[in-house]
Amino acid sequence: MFNDKISDYIEGVAAKYLSAVDAEATSSNQHEIGGLVRSGFGTLLGQGREDYRYRVRQIYISDDMEEPVICDGHVTWYDTRRDDPKRGPEFRLYYYDSPVTELMGSGDFFLIAKLRQELPAPVDPFEAESLAFRPGSVLMVFAPAGSNAECQLRTLFGLDNVQHTLRRGILDTVELLLPLRAVLESMGIAIGPGLSHEENWLDKLLHAFGGKEFPKTSIFSEFARKSLDPSVISSNSPDMLLMACMEREESLFKIYERHIVKTRLAAGFGEDVEGFIGFSLSVQNRRKSRAGHAFEDHLNFLFKRYGLQFEQGRGKGMVTENNSKPDFIFPSFNAYRDASYPHDRLIMLGAKTTCKDRWRQVLSEAQRVQSKHLVTLEAAISRLQLEEMRANKLRLVVPSAIHATYPLDQRHHLMDMQGFIEEVQQLQRT
C-alpha cells in the first residue's frame, strides 16, 4: 500500500463539459474560461486587481491516441471589470492557442486542477524572464465525453455529476491505487515512490544491484516480492497479493531509477549531445516496457503458486495461428495445437496493464478459444468500451481493489483474480 494521497499533489479541481463559447474559435470569448469563482475554484487562484500568471500544462487525451498531446505555457487570471468601479469583479482565465486547444471542441470533458508542484518554465526563455509567476501551477485537461480518460478523472476526483457549469471535485475520496497513479503520471505529474524509509530501501537496492545499471525485470520483480512482509506473501487472496507485488515493485523501481538517473546526470555529458539523448530515451523506454514485463512475471508467480497448468507466449514455438503469441495459454501450447484436445478446455489470457485500443489484439491471438480473458490493472474503463468487450466475448479480469473505480452497474460483469484462478482450477480438475 502506498502512503501518499491525491491531496499531496493537487490543491483542488473543477470540471464541466465545454460549451461553444469555451471551445470554438468562432464563438470563444477570446480564449477565456469563466465560472471558476462561482464553482469555488477561483479561491485557489487568488483575487486582486493585478493580473496573476500561472504556469500551465494543457493536455488532450483520447482513447484512440497512443500518447496524450501535452503543451506547457502560461495562463492569465484577471478581473475583466477592474477598470469599471460601478460593477463587481468578474474573473476569467485567459489561455493561449496551442496544439491542445486546436483539438478540443464543444461537448468535450474539461478538468482544471491547481497543482502543488511547479511545472517547467515556458520554452521561450525571454518570455519566462519577463513574467512573474504565482506559486503552484495549473493543469487543464480535455477529453472526449464518455471516454476512458473522462471516467478515470471523474473517479479520481469524486466528480459524480458533471454538467455544463463548473463544479468542484472532492480530493481523497479514493485510495491512490497503482492505476490511478498512472493516470496522474501520464499527465506529467511527478508522483513519489509512496514508500516510507526510502533511504533504507535504497541501501538494500544498492547492496543487491550495485547502483550502476538495472537488473533484468524478472530479477527485479523477484526482489520486490521477497521484500514484502511474509504475511502478505502467505495471503490467501490472489487479488491482494498481485496488487502488493505490483505496488512494491513500482515503489522500488522509482527509488532505484532516481538514484541511477541522478548519478548519471551528476557525472554530466559534456558536449556529448547524442549520449544525453540516448540516455534520456533509454530511461523513457525502460519505463514503458518494464511495467508490462513485471505484470506478466508476477502473474507467472501467482499461477504457479496456485498450481495452474499454463505456458507463456515467450520463446520458440510458443505461438498460435499467424505466429501470434498470447500472453498465457492454459494448459499448454501443445494442447492448443492438438486438434483432438477439446477447445472448451482451453483458456487464453491476455495481460495488459492498460487497455486503450490494444485490447483488440487479444481477439485474434487464439482462434480455437471462443471466449477470451484479459487481465488488466486499468481503472474506470468507460461503459462504452466495456460493452464493446462483452460484444466480442472478451471477459475482463481486474484485481478486486480496482473494481470500485468502475461504474456500479458494470461491476458484476468483471471477474477478479480469485474468480479466474478458481475457474481454471475447476476446469483442470475435471
N, C-alpha and C positions, 0 to 999 in steps of 0.2 A: 504494500500500500504506500502511496506517495504521501508526503507530509505537507504539501503545499495546496493552495486553493486558488480559485479563479481571481478572487479579490486581491491576491498578491501581485497580480499583473495588470488588472484593469480596475479603474475607479468607478465606471458606470457606463451603461449602454442605453440606446433607444433604437426603435426600429419602426418601419412602416413600409407600405407599398408606394412606389413613386407615382406621382401624378405627372401629367404632361408639363405642367409648369415647372416641376422639379427637374425633368429629364431632357425634354426635347428642345433642341436649339431654336426652333421657330416659336416655341411657346415660353421658354425659360426666362425668368426674370433675372437676366444677367448672371446665370450660373449661381443662383443663391438657393439656400435651403432655409426655410423658416420653420416656426413651430417648436424650436428647441427650448425656448424659455417656458412655453406652455406645458411641455412634457416634463419639465423639471431638469432636463439635461443641461440647460443653459447655465445653471449654477456651477457646473464643473468648469465652465469656460471663463467665468467672471463677467462682471458688468461694470463698464466705465465709459468715459467719454472718448478715450483714445481707442485706436484700432488695436486689437490683440491678434498676434500672428502665432500660429502653431505649425510645427512640422506635421505633415500628414502622409499617410500611406493609403492610396486608393487601390482597391482590389476588385477585379471582376472574376467570379468563379462560376463555371458552368459544368454540368455533368459530362458534356462531350469534349471538354478540354483536358488534356493530359496534365497541364500545369496552369495555375491561375495567372491572369495578367496583373502585374504589380507595378505601380508607379509611385515614386516618392516626390514630394514637393512641399508646398505650404498652403494654408488656408487663412483667411482673414475673418475674424469675428468682430462685428461692429454694429453700432446703433445707426440705423438708416435715418432716424429723426433727430439726431443730436444737434442739428442746426435750427430746429423748429421748437422754440420754447413753449409753444402753445399745445404741443402734442406729447403724449407719453412716449417712452423709448420703445423701439421695435428693433430687436436684434436679429441679425441674419448672418449666416455663414456663407462667405463667398469662396467658391472653389474655381480652379483654373482648368482649362482644356487639357486633356491627356488621352492616351490610348484607352484608358479605362472609361472615361466619360463618353468616348465615341461608341462604346459597346452598350452602355446602359440605355434602357428605354422605359417608357411608361408602363406601369404594372410590375416592374421588377421589384424584388425584395431589397430593401436598403437597411443597413445597420450602421450606426455610428457609435464609436466607443472612444472613451478617454483612457489612454494608456498611462501607466505609471512610469514606464521606461521611455528614454529619449530615442527617437529614431535618428538615423544618419541625416546630416545636413543635406539640403538640396544639392544637386550635382554641380550647378553653376557656383563656383567659389566666390565670384564677385557679388552675386545676388545674396549668398549666405552672409557675407560680411556686412552688407548694408541693412540687414534685417535683424531686429531684436525679437527673439522667440520666447514665448511664455513657457514655463516648466511643463513637462509632460508632452505627449503627442496625441494626435487624433488619428483614428482608423476609420475609413469609410469603405464598407464592403457592399458590393452589388451582386445579385444573383437572380436568375430567372425564378419566377414564382413557382412553387411546388417542387423545386429542385432538391437534391440531397443536401446541397450547401445550406439552403434555407432551413431545412428540417434540423440539421445539425446545429446551426447557430441559434435557432429558437430553443432547442433543447439545452444548450449551454447556458443561455441567459434567461431562462424562465419566461419566454415570450409566448404565452398561450393564445393571445388574442391580438393578432396584428391586423391593422386596418390602414386607411389612407391618411391617418394623422399619427404623428409620432407618439409612441408610448415607451415609457421606461421599462427596461428589463430588470430582473432580480438576480443578483450575484449569489453564488454559492448555494444554489438550490439543488445542484447535483454534484456528486463527487467528481473530481478531475481525473477521470479514468484515462487509461492509455490512449484510446482512440480519440477522446476529446482533447487531450494534449496535442495530438497530431493535427487536429483541426486548427488550433491556435498557431502551431509551428508552421503550418502551410501558409499562414498569412504573415510570416516573418516575425512573429512574437517570440522572443527568446525565453524559453521555459527551462528552468533549472532542473537538476537531477531529481529533486524531490526526495532526497535521502539524507538522513541525519548522519553526523560524524563523517563528512566527506573526506577529510584528511586521513582518517583511519582506513577508509576503503581504498583511497589512492595508494597508501602504503602496501596494502595487500595486493593490489593490481600490479604495482611496480615489482614487488617480490615475485609474482607469478610470471609476468610477461616482459619485464625489463624496462619498459617505458620508451622504447625507441621505435617500435612498429607494432601493428596489430597482429594478433594470432589469427588462425583460421576461425571462421564463425562457429564451427562445431565445437572447437576447444573453448572459445569464449562462452558459448551457451552452457557448456558443461560446468564451467567455473561459476556462472551465475546460479545454476541450480544448486550446486554444492554450497553456495553461500547462504542459502535460505535456511531458516530455522527448521530443525528436524520435525517439529510438529506440523509445519506446512508440507514438507515432503511426504510425511506419512498420512496426510489428509485423505479421507475417502471421497473427496469432491474433486473430480477431474476439472470441473469448471474453475474452481478456486485455484487449483494448482497451476493450470495453464496461464491464468492471468498473473499469478505470483511470479512465475518464471519469466514471462514477457516483461513485466514491470521491473523486476530486479535487473534483467539484462539491459533494459533501456537506461536505468539509472547508472549502472556501472559503465556502460558504453560512453555516456556523456562525461562522466568523471575522467575516464581514461582518454577519450578523444580530446578533451580540453587540455589535458597535460601535454599530449603529443603535439597538438597544434601550437600551443603557447611556446613550447620548447623550440619548435622549428622556426616560428616567427622571430623568436629572440635571437636565433642564430643568424637570421637575415638571408636575403637572396642577392645582395649587392646589385649588380646590373643584369642578373640572370632573369630576364622577364619571362622567358619560356619556362624556366624552372618554377617560378612562382605560379604561373598559370597552371602548369601540370600538377603542382601540389594542391592548388585550390580545387581543381577538377577531381583529383583523387579523393579528397575529403567529401565532396558532394556525391560522387558515385558510390562511395562506401556507405554513406547514409541511406541512399536509395535502395541498394541491394541487400544490405545487412538484415533489415527487419524481416524481409520475406524469407531469407535463408534461416534466420533464427526461429521464425514461426514454424517452419517445417521441421526443424530439428527438435523443438520442444514437443511437437505433435508426435514425432517418431518415438521420443522417450515415453510419452503418455500411452501410446498404443501398445508398446512393448510391456509397459508396466501392467496393463490390463489384459495381457495375454492374447492380443488380437493377431491373427494371421494377415499379413499385408506386405506389400512391396512399394517402394517409392519409384517414381519415374526418373531415376538417375542411373547413369551407366549404360553400357552396351546392352542392347536387346530389351530394355525396359520401355517398349513402345507399343502403341495400338495402331489402328488404321492411319494411313497417311503420315506415318512416322511421328504421330502425336505422343506426347509424354505427359500423361496425367500425373498429378502430384502423388496420389495414393490409389492403389488398386487393392481390393480385398477379395479373395485371399492372396492372389498372385497373378503375374502377367502370363505365366504358363497356363493357369486355369482360364484366363480370359481368352487366350488364343486357341484353347481346346474347344472345338465346335460342339463336342458332346457334353461339355460342362454346362449345367443349367444356367441360363442367363439371369434367372431370378435369384441366383445365389451369389451374384457378382455385385459389388458396390464400388463406385468410383467417387472419390472425394477430391475436389479441388481445394486449394488453400491459398487465400489472398488476404493480406492484412487489410487492404482496402479494395473496393469493388470497381467503382466508376463503370465504364463500359466494358472493362476487361472480363467481367463475369461471363460474358457471352462466349469467351474462348472455351470454357468448360463444356459447353453443349456439344461440341464436335470431337471431344477427345476420347470418347469410348462409346462407339455406336451400339454395342451389344447391351449397354446399360441404358434402359429406357428412362428411368427416373434417377437423376444425378443429385449429388450433395455438394455443397460449397460451404466451407468453414471460413469465417471472416471475423475480424476484430472491428469492422466498421460500425460506427454508431449511427442511429437515426437515419437509416436508408428511407428514401421517400416512399410513400404509399404507391405511387405510380410504378416505380421500379420493382417494388415487392410483388405487385400484381403481374408485372411482365415476367418475373422469375417463375412464379407459380404457373403461368400460362405455358411456359417452356419446360414444365415438370422438373424444376430445379428446387431442391429443398435446402433452405438456408440454415446453417448451423452456427449459432452465436453463443459465446460464453454467457451464462445466466446473468452475470453482473451487468451486462450491456443491454439486456432486454428492456430495462426501464427507459431507455432512450428512444424506443420505438413507439409508434402510435399504438394506443391501448387496444384498438380493435384489430391490430395486426399481430400482436404478440403471440396469440395462440397458434399462429402458423409457423413460428420459429421453433427450432429444435435446439436444445443445449448440448454441451459435450457429453454429459452423462447419458442423455437420451440416445445420442448417436452411438456411443460405445455399447450401451445395452442392446441396441438394435443389431449391431454387428455380432456381439456375443451370442445373442439368441439365434441368429442365422447360422453361425459357425458351430453351434452345439447340435443342431438338428441334422 
